[in-house]
Amino acid sequence: MYPSVSIIIPNWNGRCLLEKFLPTVIAAAEKYHQKTLASIEVIVVDDCSDDDSLPWLEGYSRHLPVHLKVVARQLNGGFARAANSGFLAASHEIIVLLNNDISVEPDAILPLVRHFTNPKVFAVCCKAFRLGTDFFDGAGKLGLFRRGHWRVYVNYDILPTLLASDVKLYSFVASGGYAAFDAAKLKQLGGFCELLSPFYWEDVELCYRAWKRGWTIEYEPESIVYHQTSSTIGTCFRPMRVRVIAERNRLLMHWINLHDRRWLLLHIFWTAMKLLAAAFKLDFVLWRALYQALCLLDEVGKLRAQEKLSSLVTDREISALFEKLLATKGIYPISKDEDYYRYLELRRSLEGN
């Protein structure tokens, strides 16, 4: 018997995106129900849009093959708060969280759901391509601790002819834009940390808390989606503000969850080095980010104490798992365009032999 699924889509002034991409979500939801007979619902959380998203959704929701629920927030709170509102409204066992600029392949849901037969699995991430291309937007993520910081956005994919059948495809992060989550575990963690509002690093912070509780996050390369990148943040926020928020939230994630004393000292040292380098270049984004993060230090301290009590797995144990995965035959890291094209050439070569 397959688990029931709630698909949650946060939306802010994205009526045109919903019109373009929501039908693909509905089609995938219908196909999952037809294949499994499991219950499924789609929830759009409108984050106080001032376009015509809500009237359009009201008209669109009529006569759909699956249930579409609309949650209308009265105040704009950003991605984490909107997603958390959706989590509270969800009624099913598995939550699939999608951006409103995601096109979903019809068969994308079932491969994700199959992972949750393992009770340790917290989340599963898709393989995502940039819309209109064959280039990665995201895949499995390698978490690598370097120079006092977690590097969390290095993708990897697999070379099937070289990969042993028993290798677990872990991912450091399940992207908030296209991933499935165990609803009960998500509720236990309290959803996204709203201190990181309005956007960026909230999915990393959530997933790191899950890892430290002894749960796992996995990558499913058979679940395919397409992402129209920067459809909301890139059009609604100034680039400088986006950079400051991203750097601030990166700091907050480490301050809350990095508990190894030596690694925390390394984090402080390398942050100081970055601040000096930024001052030399007259780039004060990191300085502004640091100031904003320091203003939240009391709340960070409370969250840090709470997470230290709840953690069952150390920072170094998580790092060791991903260092081992990186060294595994058949795992190919991809951090830039050139890596991806080399990966494609190697995969074709191996599959042709």
VEXDREN-2710 file (C-alpha; in Angstrom, 1 decimal):
% VEXDREN-2710
k/r/px/py/pz
1/MET/0.0/0.0/0.0
2/TYR/1.5/3.3/-1.1
3/PRO/1.5/6.4/1.2
4/SER/-0.7/9.4/0.7
5/VAL/0.9/12.6/-0.6
6/SER/0.4/16.3/-0.1
7/ILE/2.1/18.5/-2.8
8/ILE/2.8/22.0/-1.5
9/ILE/3.6/25.0/-3.7
10/PRO/4.4/28.4/-2.1
11/ASN/3.4/31.3/-4.4
12/TRP/4.0/35.0/-4.3
13/ASN/2.8/37.1/-7.3
14/GLY/3.3/34.1/-9.5
15/ARG/0.0/33.9/-11.3
16/CYS/1.8/33.5/-14.7
17/LEU/4.1/30.8/-13.3
18/LEU/1.1/28.9/-11.8
19/GLU/-0.7/29.0/-15.2
20/LYS/2.4/27.7/-16.9
21/PHE/3.6/25.0/-14.4
22/LEU/0.7/24.0/-12.2
23/PRO/-0.9/21.8/-14.9
24/THR/2.2/19.6/-14.9
25/VAL/1.9/19.2/-11.1
26/ILE/-1.8/18.2/-11.4
27/ALA/-1.0/15.7/-14.2
28/ALA/1.8/14.1/-12.1
29/ALA/-0.5/14.0/-9.0
30/GLU/-3.3/12.3/-11.1
31/LYS/-0.8/9.7/-12.4
32/TYR/0.4/8.9/-9.0
33/HIS/-3.2/8.3/-7.8
34/GLN/-4.0/6.2/-10.8
35/LYS/-0.9/4.0/-10.3
36/THR/-1.2/3.6/-6.6
37/LEU/-4.8/4.5/-5.6
38/ALA/-3.3/6.5/-2.8
39/SER/-4.8/9.8/-1.7
40/ILE/-3.1/12.9/-3.0
41/GLU/-3.8/16.7/-2.7
42/VAL/-2.2/19.8/-4.1
43/ILE/-1.9/22.8/-1.8
44/VAL/-1.0/26.3/-3.1
45/VAL/0.1/28.7/-0.3
46/ASP/-0.4/32.2/-1.5
47/ASP/2.0/34.5/0.4
48/CYS/-0.2/37.6/0.3
49/SER/0.2/38.2/-3.5
50/ASP/-1.0/41.5/-4.9
51/ASP/-1.4/40.1/-8.4
52/ASP/-4.4/38.0/-9.5
53/SER/-3.1/34.7/-8.2
54/LEU/-6.0/34.0/-5.9
55/PRO/-8.8/34.7/-8.4
56/TRP/-7.0/32.6/-11.0
57/LEU/-6.6/29.7/-8.6
58/GLU/-10.3/29.9/-7.6
59/GLY/-11.3/29.5/-11.3
60/TYR/-8.7/26.9/-12.1
61/SER/-9.5/24.7/-9.1
62/ARG/-12.9/23.8/-10.5
63/HIS/-13.3/20.4/-12.1
64/LEU/-9.7/19.2/-11.5
65/PRO/-9.1/15.5/-11.3
66/VAL/-7.3/15.9/-7.9
67/HIS/-8.1/18.1/-4.9
68/LEU/-6.6/21.6/-5.0
69/LYS/-6.6/23.5/-1.8
70/VAL/-5.6/27.2/-1.5
71/VAL/-4.1/28.6/1.7
72/ALA/-4.2/32.4/1.6
73/ARG/-1.8/34.1/4.0
74/GLN/-2.7/37.6/5.2
75/LEU/0.9/38.8/5.6
76/ASN/3.8/38.2/3.3
77/GLY/6.4/36.3/5.2
78/GLY/8.8/34.8/2.7
79/PHE/9.4/31.2/1.6
80/ALA/10.0/29.5/5.0
81/ARG/6.8/30.9/6.5
82/ALA/4.7/30.2/3.4
83/ALA/6.1/26.6/3.3
84/ASN/5.4/26.1/7.0
85/SER/1.8/27.3/6.5
86/GLY/1.5/24.6/3.8
87/PHE/3.0/21.9/6.1
88/LEU/0.3/22.8/8.7
89/ALA/-2.5/22.5/6.1
90/ALA/-1.2/19.2/4.7
91/SER/-3.1/16.0/5.7
92/HIS/-1.0/13.2/4.2
93/GLU/2.0/11.1/5.0
94/ILE/4.5/12.4/2.5
95/ILE/5.0/16.1/1.6
96/VAL/6.3/17.1/-1.9
97/LEU/7.5/20.7/-1.8
98/LEU/7.8/22.5/-5.1
99/ASN/8.6/26.0/-6.2
100/ASN/5.9/27.6/-8.4
101/ASP/8.4/27.7/-11.3
102/ILE/8.8/23.9/-11.5
103/SER/7.6/21.7/-14.3
104/VAL/7.1/18.1/-13.2
105/GLU/7.5/15.0/-15.3
106/PRO/4.4/12.8/-15.1
107/ASP/6.2/9.9/-13.4
108/ALA/8.2/12.0/-10.9
109/ILE/6.3/11.3/-7.7
110/LEU/6.4/7.5/-7.4
111/PRO/10.2/7.1/-7.4
112/LEU/10.5/9.6/-4.6
113/VAL/7.8/8.0/-2.5
114/ARG/9.4/4.5/-2.7
115/HIS/12.3/5.7/-0.6
116/PHE/10.1/6.2/2.5
117/THR/9.8/2.5/3.1
118/ASN/13.0/3.0/5.0
119/PRO/12.0/4.6/8.3
120/LYS/15.3/6.5/8.6
121/VAL/14.6/8.6/5.4
122/PHE/13.7/12.2/6.1
123/ALA/13.7/13.5/2.6
124/VAL/14.4/12.6/-1.1
125/CYS/15.5/15.1/-3.8
126/CYS/14.8/15.0/-7.5
127/LYS/17.1/15.5/-10.5
128/ALA/16.3/19.0/-11.8
129/PHE/17.3/20.5/-15.1
130/ARG/17.1/24.1/-16.1
131/LEU/14.0/24.6/-18.1
132/GLY/14.5/24.4/-21.9
133/THR/18.0/22.9/-21.5
134/ASP/19.7/19.6/-20.7
135/PHE/21.8/21.2/-18.0
136/PHE/21.6/20.5/-14.3
137/ASP/19.8/22.8/-12.0
138/GLY/20.3/20.4/-9.1
139/ALA/20.8/16.8/-8.3
140/GLY/22.4/14.9/-5.4
141/LYS/24.3/17.4/-3.2
142/LEU/27.7/16.7/-1.7
143/GLY/28.2/18.3/1.7
144/LEU/31.9/19.1/2.0
145/PHE/33.4/21.0/5.0
146/ARG/36.1/23.3/3.7
147/ARG/37.8/26.4/5.2
148/GLY/35.4/26.6/8.1
149/HIS/32.2/26.4/6.1
150/TRP/30.0/23.7/4.6
151/ARG/30.0/23.7/0.8
152/VAL/26.6/22.4/0.0
153/TYR/25.8/23.2/-3.6
154/VAL/28.2/20.8/-5.4
155/ASN/26.0/18.4/-7.4
156/TYR/26.8/14.9/-8.3
157/ASP/25.3/12.3/-10.6
158/ILE/26.0/8.7/-11.2
159/LEU/27.8/6.6/-13.8
160/PRO/25.5/3.5/-13.7
161/THR/28.0/1.2/-15.3
162/LEU/30.6/1.9/-12.6
163/LEU/28.3/2.2/-9.6
164/ALA/27.9/-0.8/-7.3
165/SER/24.3/-1.7/-6.8
166/ASP/24.4/-1.4/-3.0
167/VAL/25.6/2.3/-2.9
168/LYS/23.2/4.6/-1.1
169/LEU/22.8/7.9/-3.0
170/TYR/22.8/10.3/-0.2
171/SER/22.3/14.1/-0.6
172/PHE/23.4/16.7/1.9
173/VAL/20.4/18.8/1.0
174/ALA/16.9/18.2/-0.3
175/SER/16.2/21.4/-2.1
176/GLY/13.1/23.3/-0.9
177/GLY/12.2/23.7/-4.6
178/TYR/11.8/20.1/-5.5
179/ALA/11.9/17.4/-2.9
180/ALA/9.8/15.0/-0.8
181/PHE/9.7/14.9/3.0
182/ASP/8.4/12.6/5.7
183/ALA/5.5/14.7/7.1
184/ALA/5.8/13.3/10.7
185/LYS/9.6/14.0/10.8
186/LEU/9.1/17.4/9.3
187/LYS/6.5/18.2/12.0
188/GLN/8.9/16.9/14.7
189/LEU/11.6/19.4/13.4
190/GLY/9.0/22.2/13.4
191/GLY/9.5/22.9/9.6
192/PHE/11.8/25.5/8.3
193/CYS/13.6/27.9/10.7
194/GLU/11.8/31.2/10.2
195/LEU/14.8/33.1/11.5
196/LEU/16.2/32.6/8.0
197/SER/13.3/34.4/6.3
198/PRO/12.6/35.6/3.6
199/PHE/14.7/33.1/1.6
200/TYR/17.9/31.0/1.1
201/TRP/19.6/28.4/3.3
202/GLU/16.4/27.4/5.0
203/ASP/16.4/24.0/3.3
204/VAL/20.1/23.5/4.2
205/GLU/19.5/24.3/7.8
206/LEU/16.5/22.0/8.0
207/CYS/18.3/19.1/6.4
208/TYR/21.3/19.5/8.6
209/ARG/19.1/19.3/11.6
210/ALA/17.6/16.1/10.2
211/TRP/21.1/14.6/9.5
212/LYS/22.1/15.4/13.1
213/ARG/19.1/13.5/14.4
214/GLY/20.2/10.4/12.7
215/TRP/17.9/10.6/9.7
216/THR/19.0/10.5/6.1
217/ILE/18.4/12.3/2.8
218/GLU/18.6/10.5/-0.5
219/TYR/18.9/11.4/-4.2
220/GLU/16.5/9.9/-6.7
221/PRO/17.8/10.3/-10.3
222/GLU/14.7/8.8/-11.9
223/SER/12.5/11.6/-10.6
224/ILE/12.8/14.5/-13.1
225/VAL/11.7/18.1/-12.9
226/TYR/12.6/21.3/-14.8
227/HIS/13.3/24.6/-13.1
228/GLN/12.8/28.1/-14.5
229/THR/15.5/29.7/-12.3
230/SER/15.2/33.0/-10.3
231/SER/11.6/33.5/-11.4
232/THR/10.6/35.2/-8.1
233/ILE/13.7/36.3/-6.2
234/GLY/15.6/37.4/-9.2
235/THR/12.8/39.6/-10.4
236/CYS/11.5/41.0/-7.1
237/PHE/14.7/41.8/-5.1
238/ARG/17.8/43.8/-5.7
239/PRO/20.9/41.7/-6.3
240/MET/22.7/43.4/-3.4
241/ARG/19.9/42.5/-1.0
242/VAL/19.8/38.9/-2.2
243/ARG/23.6/38.6/-1.6
244/VAL/23.4/40.0/1.9
245/ILE/20.5/37.7/2.9
246/ALA/22.3/34.7/1.5
247/GLU/25.5/35.5/3.4
248/ARG/23.6/36.3/6.6
249/ASN/21.7/33.0/6.5
250/ARG/24.8/31.0/5.7
251/LEU/26.3/32.4/8.9
252/LEU/23.1/31.7/10.9
253/MET/23.0/28.1/9.7
254/HIS/26.6/27.5/11.0
255/TRP/26.1/29.3/14.2
256/ILE/23.0/27.3/15.1
257/ASN/24.2/23.8/14.0
258/LEU/28.0/23.6/13.9
259/HIS/28.7/22.1/17.3
260/ASP/32.3/20.7/16.9
261/ARG/34.4/23.2/18.8
262/ARG/37.5/23.0/16.6
263/TRP/35.4/23.4/13.5
264/LEU/33.5/26.3/15.0
265/LEU/36.9/28.0/15.6
266/LEU/37.9/27.3/12.0
267/HIS/34.6/28.9/11.0
268/ILE/35.3/32.0/13.0
269/PHE/38.9/32.2/11.6
270/TRP/37.9/31.8/8.0
271/THR/35.0/34.2/8.3
272/ALA/37.4/36.8/9.7
273/MET/39.7/36.2/6.7
274/LYS/36.8/36.7/4.3
275/LEU/35.8/39.9/6.1
276/LEU/39.4/41.3/5.7
277/ALA/39.5/40.3/2.0
278/ALA/36.1/41.9/1.4
279/ALA/37.2/45.1/3.0
280/PHE/40.3/45.2/0.9
281/LYS/38.1/44.9/-2.2
282/LEU/35.6/47.5/-0.9
283/ASP/32.9/44.8/-1.0
284/PHE/30.9/45.2/2.2
285/VAL/28.1/42.6/1.6
286/LEU/29.6/40.2/4.1
287/TRP/30.1/43.0/6.7
288/ARG/26.4/43.9/6.3
289/ALA/25.4/40.2/6.6
290/LEU/27.5/39.8/9.7
291/TYR/25.9/42.8/11.3
292/GLN/22.4/41.5/10.6
293/ALA/23.3/38.0/11.9
294/LEU/24.8/39.5/15.1
295/CYS/21.5/41.3/15.7
296/LEU/19.9/37.9/15.9
297/LEU/22.4/36.4/18.3
298/ASP/20.0/35.9/21.3
299/GLU/17.6/33.9/19.2
300/VAL/20.5/32.0/17.6
301/GLY/21.8/31.0/21.1
302/LYS/18.5/29.5/22.1
303/LEU/18.2/27.5/18.9
304/ARG/21.8/26.4/19.2
305/ALA/21.3/25.1/22.7
306/GLN/18.1/23.3/21.6
307/GLU/19.9/21.6/18.6
308/LYS/22.9/20.5/20.7
309/LEU/20.5/18.7/23.0
310/SER/18.7/17.0/20.1
311/SER/21.7/16.0/18.1
312/LEU/22.7/12.3/17.8
313/VAL/25.2/12.5/15.0
314/THR/28.3/14.7/15.0
315/ASP/29.5/17.2/12.4
316/ARG/32.5/15.0/11.6
317/GLU/30.4/11.9/11.1
318/ILE/28.2/13.7/8.6
319/SER/31.4/15.0/6.8
320/ALA/32.9/11.5/6.8
321/LEU/29.8/10.0/5.1
322/PHE/30.0/12.5/2.2
323/GLU/33.8/12.2/1.9
324/LYS/33.2/8.5/1.5
325/LEU/30.5/9.1/-1.1
326/LEU/32.7/11.5/-3.0
327/ALA/35.4/8.8/-3.2
328/THR/32.9/6.1/-4.4
329/LYS/33.5/4.7/-7.9
330/GLY/30.6/5.8/-10.1
331/ILE/29.9/9.1/-8.3
332/TYR/30.8/12.1/-10.5
333/PRO/30.9/15.6/-8.9
334/ILE/29.6/18.5/-10.9
335/SER/30.4/22.1/-9.8
336/LYS/30.4/24.0/-13.1
337/ASP/29.3/23.7/-16.7
338/GLU/32.5/22.1/-17.9
339/ASP/32.2/19.3/-15.3
340/TYR/28.7/18.5/-16.6
341/TYR/29.7/18.2/-20.2
342/ARG/32.7/16.0/-19.3
343/TYR/30.3/13.8/-17.3
344/LEU/27.9/13.5/-20.3
345/GLU/30.9/12.5/-22.5
346/LEU/32.1/9.9/-20.0
347/ARG/28.7/8.4/-19.5
348/ARG/28.1/8.1/-23.2
349/SER/31.5/6.5/-23.6
350/LEU/30.9/4.0/-20.9
351/GLU/27.4/3.1/-22.0
352/GLY/28.6/2.6/-25.6
353/ASN/31.2/-0.1/-24.5
END
